[in-house]
Amino acid sequence: MIRPSALLMLCLTLSLPMAAVARLDGPLEVTKPSKVRDLAEIRSSRTLRVLVNQSRNSSGEIQGQAIGVEYHRLRAFEQYLNDQARDGQEINLKIIPKAKDQLLGALARGEGDLVAPGELLEVKATHKISASDPIASGVPLWLVGVKGERRFTRLEQLSGRTLALTTGSAAADAINQVNQKLALHKQPPIKVEWVDPSLAVEDVLEMVQAGIFHLTIVEKPIAERWSKILPKLRFDKQVVINEPGEEYWFVRQDAAMLRASIDRFLKTYRTPSDQDVAFQRIYRRLYQVRNPLARIDRQRLEKLRPILQKHAREQGMDWLNLAALAFKESALDPSARSSGGPTGLMQITPSAAQRVGVNNIENLDSNVQAGARYLSMIRRKFFASPKLNERERMAFVLAAYNMGPERVQGMRTEAKRRGLNPNQWFFQVERIAMEQVGMSGVSYVNSVNKYYLAFDRERDSLEPSALEPKIASRK
């Protein structure tokens, strides 16, 4: 059963507030807009600050290879501006990743010069923001499920079902309108589960393929791109969600020269024919999570729960974090063995276990004890800062468990130097990891995180009532 707190019901009638629609203007804060930087000021500073959608689909870069759909276009625009420079001074891009629903608010506050979302993004009159000529026109939204499950032909057929959407999804208004019609006919609404902020659109698609989520809605170009990586996805193209939209870049209204340069550039830009070659080569072997709550896996977890809870409690941890790590490491198989020494449920090495005072990792209880103690040691020695929330702290611990704590601390230092948030792993410090060591460590943390979220959605059924008190660590 999905936790009720994780689901956000969209409006049932016209009289209800529109709270379920994701904000598009960033944090609700009152700040005085900074002076507009038009092209002359940008050339003088030699830096074009680009606010990008933080999803890897939109703006990922791995060891010097552009993976995000906007990176190729942005680099071409950078070259275009430099070719037009009269003084020979080159402009460099400064990439500023933000959550999609925060991009326009950040632009209005002067935190960047240009927004390149790589997805459909609605602009309201109050934003005082100007859109470029269309980058892509006639972009429809597609309903996405998994092959083998029921197909749909009309959006109303989703009555009573749940859609998993990222904050800022272009589908929110359409779902709200359909729910108003369903309410008039006394039919259950379409429910929306706004997914955890650590998940981007590509993560949701992966979790749909795995069967963790059942349905989502994304733009057609995103669906087509990721179908090459996630072949089990099904697209119900007959379902009309809304009128096809247009994708844009955005600048502030007073940056007329920058807007004119963007439009001139877009008239000549052509998407490289090999744009997705590196994307497919790198990602195809990485996005392979599976449902950790399939029947056999759930039975295994139930048998292991007392041991996982006991050692998680001793270390002040959420036992589902241990469960997610164990699923990633051994698929919940206590007899698992790997070459090079990793052993048992937690796949911990003898040397790592000895560092935390455990010698016999062949025993299940000792194996879990060693894993829990080792995670706790990393957390205590390297990531105890109160500036980290518990979700980000656990992400850093997992990254350090996989790549080494000193290396991860070095990545945080580099992130801070570049103006990224050194206290946020997801979409911030992970960008440095992608550049320095590739996707392996990032994929490791992401996979464990998805397994944790899958378990957490079912927490009530996984934790029978009247058992041990829960460890508060989800926020």
N, C-alpha and C positions, 0 to 999 in steps of 0.2 A: 504493500500500500504506500503510495506517495505521501510524504508528510504534508499535511494541509498548509503548514506555514510556508512551504516552498512554492505553493501555487498562488498565483495572483489572478483573481477573476476579473475579466473585463466587464464593462458596463452592461447592465441588463435592460435598462430603460433610458429614455432621453432625459429623465429627471435626475439621474445619478451623475456624480462627478466623473470626469474623464481621467481618473488617477492611474488607470492601467496603461495609458499610453506613455511610452518612454519619453523623458525630457530630451530635447534636442539642443538646449542652449547651455549645457554644462552646469556646474555647481551654482546653487542659488546664493550668490554673493554680490554685494554692491561694491563695485570698484569704479574709479574714474578711468574712462578709456584713455589710453596713452596716445601720444601724437602719432598720426598715421605716417607710416613709412612708405612713400611711393618709390618708384624705380630709381629716382635720383639718390634718395637716401640709402637705398639698398646697395647701389653701386658704390656710394661713398664708404659704407661700412664693409663692403666686399662680402657680405653674408646675406643669403636669402633664407629666412627662417620658414621652414615648411612644416606645418602641422599635418601629421599623417594618422590615418586610422591605424591603431596599434596592432591589428590582426596581422598574422604572418602572411596571409593571402594578399593583403594590400601592400605591406611595406617590409616584408622580410628580406634580409640579406645574410647569406651564409658564406663565410670565409671568402669574401670578395665577390661572390656571385649573387646577382640580383634575382630574388625569388618573387618578391611582391609585384603585383601587376602595375603599381604606380612607380616603382623604382626605375624601370626602363624609361618611362615617359618623363619623369623628373630629371633624370640624368641627361636626357636629350634636351630638355628645356634649359638646363644649366649650360650645356654646350652652345645652345642657340643664343643665350644672353651674352656669353663670352665672345662669340663670333661677332656680335653687334657692338662690342665695347670699343670706344674710340681711343681711350687712354691706355689700352693694353692691360688694365687691371682686371683680373679674373674674379668672378663671383663664385663663392663656394656655398653649397647647400648645407644648412644645419637642420637635420631631421629631428623633429620633436614628436614622439609618439604619444597619442592620447586615446582614450576610449572614444568610440564613435560619437556618443551622445554629448561629449565635452568639446568637440572640435570647434563648433561655431561660437560657443561661449568664449573659448580661449582666443579665437581670432578677434572677436569684438573687444576683448580686454587688451589687445595688443601684444599677446604672447607669441604671435607668429605673423608672417606676412601673407601666407598662402595656405589654404586648406586643400589637401588632395585626399579625399576619403576612399576612393576606389569602390564605392558603393553608392546606392541611391541615398540622398540626404536632403531632407526638407528644410527650406529656409522660410522663415516667417518675416513679415514686414518689420517687426520690431527689432530684428537682428541688425539692421543697417549694414547689410552685407550684399555684395554684388557677385553674381554668378558669371562664369565664363561662358563662351559658346559651348554647346554640348560636346562632351567627350564621347558619349555613346547615347544614341536615341532609341526609343521604342524598346526599352528594357523591361520585360515582364518579370513578375514574381512567380516562382514555381513552388508547388507543394512537393515536399520530399519525404519519402518513406523508404522502406527497405523491400527488396524483391521478395515475393512469397507471401506478403501480407496484403490485406484488402486494398484495392484501388478505389479512388474517388473521382467523380466527374463534376461535382458541384461543391462549393465551399460549405453550403448549408448541411451537407452530409457529415460534417465534423461536429455537429451538435453533440455535446456531452463528452467530446474527446479533448485531449490535451496537446497543445503545440508547445515545443521548446523554442524559445526565441532569445536572441541576445538583446541587451538594452540598446535602444535606438533602431530596432528593426523597422524597415519600411512597411512591414505588414500590419503594424499595430492599428492604424486607422481603419484599414479594411476589415480587420477582425471585429473591431468595435462596432462598425456599421452593420455587419452581419448579425452580431449579437443583439442589436436593437430590433432587427427583424425577427429573430428567433424568439425574443421576449414577447413580441406582439402575438405570436402564435403559441405562447406558453410552452416553448421548447427549451431544453437545457442549453446554456450558452457554450460556446467554444471556450475552453479554459486555456489560459496562457501561463506557462511556467517560465518566468524570467530567469534565465540560467545564471549560475555563479559568475561574477565578474572576471574570474580567472580563465573563462572560456571565451574563445573567439568563434566566429562563424564556422571556421574549418573544424574546430574541436566538436561543435555540435553535430556537424555532418558525420564525423567519425563515430560519435556516440549513437547516432541514428543507425548507422551501418551495424554497429555492435548490438543493437537492440536495447540499449540503456534508455534512450529516448525513442519514441515511435514516429513522431512527425515533426517537421520544421518547415519553414518557408524561407527561401533565399532568392536572390536575383539570378536570372538565367545564366549570365556569364560565370558566376561563381559555381553554380550547379554543374555546368558543362566542364569547367576546368577541373573540379574535384572528382568528377565521375571517372577521370583517368587514373586517379589514385584510389578511389573507393568504388570498386566495380559493382558492389552489391546494392548501391543506392537505386531507388526507383523514383522517377519523376512523373507526377500526374499533371501533364501539360494541359489537359482539358479543363482543369479547374481554373476559372477566371477569378483572380484575387482582387485585382484593381486594374485601372488603365495603365498601360506601359509607361514607364517614367524615363527621365533623362539623367545621366550622370554629368556632373560638372566639377570644376575647380572653383574655389571661392576666394575673394579678396574683400577687404573693407571697401565701402562705397567711395571713399575719397582717394583710393589708389588707382586713379584712372589710367595712368601710364602703364602700370604693371598689368592691369586688366587688358589693355590694348596689346601689349607684348604677348601675353598668354594667347589671345585670340589669333594673332598673326602666326604664332608658333603652331597652334593646333590645326590651322589650315594646311600646313605642310607635313605634319607628323604622320608617320605610318607605323603601325605596330610591327616590330620585327617578326619575321616568320618563325624564327627559332626562339621566341620569347620563353616558351615553356619547356625547353629541352632540359635545362638544369633543374627546374622545378620538378619535373617528373622523375628525373634520375635520382634526386636526393630524397624526395618525399615518399616515393612509392614503397620503400621498404620500412618506413617509419610509422605511418598511420595505421596501426594494426591492433588497437585495443579490442578486447572482446568483453562480453557481458560477464562480470564477475559473480552475478547472481543467477546464472543458469542452474538448473535443478541440482546437478551433481556438485557444482561449486558451492552452492548454498548449503548442502548437506555437510560438506567438508568444513565450511566456516562454522557451522553450528557445533561440530565436534571440537573445534579448536578454540571456540569463544572463551571458555573458562581460563585457559592458559594465557591467551592474548589479553584478556581483561585484567588478570592478576598482575602481569608484569607491566602493563600500561599504567595501572593504578600506582604501582610502586614508584614509577618514574614521573608521575603527574602528567601522563599523556592520554590522549583520546585513543581508545583501543582500536578504533576503526582506521587510524593512521597505520598502526602495526599491521592490521589486516590487509590494507591496501598495498603496503610494501611487500608483505608476504605473498600476496597474489601476483604481484609483478615479478618477484624474485623466483618463486617456485611453483606458482599456480596452486598454492596451498598444499603442496606435497612435502611432508616432513622427510621423505626418503630421497629428495632430490640431491644430486651431486653434479658438480661442475669441474671442469679441468682447472687446475691451478689452486685448488683448495677450498673455494666456497662450498659450504655444506648446509644441508637441511632446509627447514622452512624459511629461515631468514637469509639463507645463502651467505652467511658470515664466514670469514676466514679464521683459522685457528689463531693467527697473530692478533687480529682485531679483537677476538674474544678474550685473549689473555690480557690485553691492555685494560680490560674492564673487570678482570678477576674471575673469568670463567674459563675452565680448562676442558671440560668434556662437552663439545658441541654436537656430539652424536646423539645425545639425549634430547628429546623434544623440548622439555621444560627448560633445560640449560641453554638450548639454542635460541629460544625466544627471549630468555633472560639476557643473553649476550647481545642480541640485536637491540633490545630495548635500552639496555645500559649504554651501548655504543652510540645510539641516537641521542640519548640524554647527555652523554659526555660532549658530543659535538655542539648540541644546543647550549649547554652551560658554558663551554670554553669560548665559543665563537659567536653565538647569536643570542645572547641574553639581553641585549639592549631593549629597553622599554619602548624604543621608537618603532620596533617591529610588532605588527599585529600577529596573532597566533597562526593564521593561515600562511602569511608570508614567512614567518619564522620556520614553519615546517618545510616550506618549499626550499629555503636556504639550507636547512639541515639535510634534506634529500639530495640537493645538488652537491653538498659537501660529502655526503655518504658515497656518491657516485664519482665525483671528480677530485675530491680532496679539499679540506677546508681552507688551506692557504691559497689555493688557486681561486676559490670562490671569493675569498676576501679581496684578492687582487682585482677580480672583476668588479666588485663593488666600488673599489677605489677608482677604477677607470670609468665606471658609469657616472660617478659624481663629477669627475673631471669634465665629462662631456655634457653635463647638465641633465642627466637622467637621474631618476630617484634611486639612490643606493640601498634604500630600505624596501624596495619592491622588486621581487624576483620576476613575477609574471609581466612580460612585455617591456620590462625596463632592463634590469641586470641580465636577463636572459638574452637580450640583444647582443650584449658583449660576449656572452658564451657562444652564441651562434657565429659570431665573427672570428673568435679566437680558436675554438675547438670543434666547430660544426654543430650538427643537430643531435648528436648522440646523447649528451648530458641533458639537453633541453627536452628531448623526447622522453627520457627516463623520468624526469620530474613531472612532465605533463601526463604521462601514463599513470603514475601513482596517484596524481591528483584526480584524474578521471575515475579511477577505481574508488578513491575515497568518496568522491561526490556520489557515485552510484550507490555505495553502501549507506551514505548519510541520508539519501532520499528514502531509504527503507529502514532507517534506524529504529523506528517504533516496532517493526516486526522482528528485527534482529536482536532487540533487547527486551525480552519478556519482562513484564511488570514485576515489581517487588524484588528485582535483583539489585546489584550494586549501584550506588549513585553514579550518575554520569559525570564524566570529566568535561568541564566547559572549555572547548578549544576550537569551536568552529568559526569564531569571528575574531 
